[in-house]
C-alpha cells in the first residue's frame, strides 16, 4: 500500500462508524483517479487546494466585524477561518470523526464573503435584486471561479459542508454539522473579544444569566460550548448542544446583535461602504469594458450581472476602496 492507502486503512480502524471516510467520498464534479504514489487522502487534497487558492489569500484583507480597524489584533475573515478550523478539529477529534474533512470545510466556508462583511452582502443583494448569500458564493468560488473558471474540483462532502455552514441546507456529514456550529461558536466569542478591545463592551455588560451558564471570560465560554457539544453529541446521530447551553448561546448571539452588530458606533461607516459598492456595481454594469481582462470572457456565458457581482464580491476591503477612488475620485492636477 502507498501512504494514502495506509492512511485510509487506518481511518477505518480508528474512526467512529459515523465518520465520513476519505475513500468513500461521493466524488468530485470531474472524476479524478488518485495518483499511484499519492500521500494525501481526498479531504487532505481538498484542504491544500483551498489553502493555495487566491480567494483564500484574500481573506486576510476582508472585514470580520470592524471595518478597517486601526490595530493589528482585530479579527479578519482569515483569522476567523483559522479559529473555526481549530474549534472544528478539536470537536471532530474528540468524537472520533474525520478531522481532515472538517478542516477542509472550515478553510473554505467563507471564501465567498464580500468586502466589508455583511454590509457588502446587503449592497450586492440590492444590486442584483435578490439575496446575495455568502455560503452560496463560497460554493460558487470553489466550483466555478477559482483557477480561471475551472474551479477546485472538490469532493461532494466538502462542497456541501461549505454550502451548509449557514442557511437552510444542513450538511449530511457530522463533520459538516460540526463546522456549522463551530462557526457560530467562533464568531460570537471572538466578536465579543474584538468589541471589548474596541471599548464597545465590557465583560460586565454580558447578561448575568448567560455568564452563569457559559462563563465569564473568552476562554471559559469557548471551553463550555465545545465540551458541551462533545458530551451532547457523543452518542447521537447529529451534532448539537444541550438545551441549556444552546439557549445561552442564542441569548449571547441576540445580545451581540443588539449591542454590537447593530451598534451605530461600530456600524457607522457601513452605509458608506454599501454606497461605495453599489456605485461600483453601477459603474461596471454600465461600462463593462472597464472590467479586468480576465473577467471579459465570463460575460458571454454568465451574463453581465453575474460577472459584475462576482468581481465585486471577490474584492478585498482595500482593493474596493482603491478601485472606487480610481473611478470616482479625481486625480490632483499636476503641472506638466
Secondary structure as GFF3:
##gff-version 3
##sequence-region A 1 336
A	DSSP	alpha_helix	3	14	.	.	.	ID=ss1
A	DSSP	three_ten_helix	22	24	.	.	.	ID=ss2
A	DSSP	alpha_helix	42	51	.	.	.	ID=ss3
A	DSSP	alpha_helix	54	58	.	.	.	ID=ss4
A	DSSP	three_ten_helix	59	61	.	.	.	ID=ss5
A	DSSP	alpha_helix	77	94	.	.	.	ID=ss6
A	DSSP	alpha_helix	99	108	.	.	.	ID=ss7
A	DSSP	alpha_helix	118	128	.	.	.	ID=ss8
A	DSSP	alpha_helix	134	140	.	.	.	ID=ss9
A	DSSP	pi_helix	141	145	.	.	.	ID=ss10
A	DSSP	alpha_helix	156	163	.	.	.	ID=ss11
A	DSSP	alpha_helix	174	197	.	.	.	ID=ss12
A	DSSP	three_ten_helix	203	205	.	.	.	ID=ss13
A	DSSP	alpha_helix	208	214	.	.	.	ID=ss14
A	DSSP	alpha_helix	218	233	.	.	.	ID=ss15
A	DSSP	alpha_helix	243	256	.	.	.	ID=ss16
A	DSSP	pi_helix	257	261	.	.	.	ID=ss17
A	DSSP	alpha_helix	264	267	.	.	.	ID=ss18
A	DSSP	alpha_helix	270	286	.	.	.	ID=ss19
A	DSSP	three_ten_helix	288	290	.	.	.	ID=ss20
A	DSSP	alpha_helix	293	296	.	.	.	ID=ss21
A	DSSP	alpha_helix	298	302	.	.	.	ID=ss22
A	DSSP	alpha_helix	304	313	.	.	.	ID=ss23
A	DSSP	alpha_helix	317	328	.	.	.	ID=ss24
###
